[in-house]
Amino acid sequence: MTTPALRTIALFGATGKTGRHVLAQALEAGHTVRALARRPESIDTTHDRLTVIAGDVLDAAAVRETVRGADVVVSVFGQVKGSPPTLQTDGTQNIVDAMGAQGIRRIISLSGGGLPAEGHDQPKTPDKIIKWLLQRISPQVLADAEGHLAVLRASGLDFTVVRGPRLTDAEPTGQYRVGWVGVNASTQIARGDLARFILTQVDDPQFIGELPFVSR
């Protein structure tokens, strides 16, 4: 059995509920992590393979410093209350610009099931209801997700957008399904299990240019 290669990961969104799982699991797996945080003190993990950079994803200089020396980028940041309406789009543009300047090609990004994968998704009634609600309650979130995908597609980089359904704080099971909306999928997943799949993509080219949907 081949041992997965150890990488230096530039991590955006490390202080979020899912990002905390990604950070912990990446360090546990032996990776080196460079994490960007607006409030570095909010990362309560200390490790000799962890470097925390103070700054915001909208700060191009901080983004460049975060990706410096990285092999791969993992981006799990997103909108929270009070965020600019194009946070994910503009932040992703900063990230891909920095990657291009430094010759880094692989990026794994996180989004929701409201972002369609044409030719793959077969949404059922519950999926359609969820998207309908999102379009009416938080249309800017969906528009921002679409904008960030457009940035990735225009970048020419090796991207994968991992999509998830409703995320829960349940205890991770170590098991999940990888499919498409409405195809071999459920409507929820534990954040820890989603994080585990995200990290498998660091060295897995199967879904380059694709939007796999991961669920329980």
Secondary structure, DSSP 8 states (H G I E B T S, - for coil): -------EEEEE-TTSHHHHHHHHHHHHTT-EEEEEESSGGG-----TTEEEEES-TT-HHHHHHHHTT-SEEEE-----TT--TTHHHHHHHHHHHHHHHHT--EEEEEEETTS--TTT----HHHHHHHHHHHHH-HHHHHHHHHHHHHHHHHTSEEEEEEESEEE-S---S--EEEBTTBS--SEEEHHHHHHHHHHTTS--TTTT---EEE-
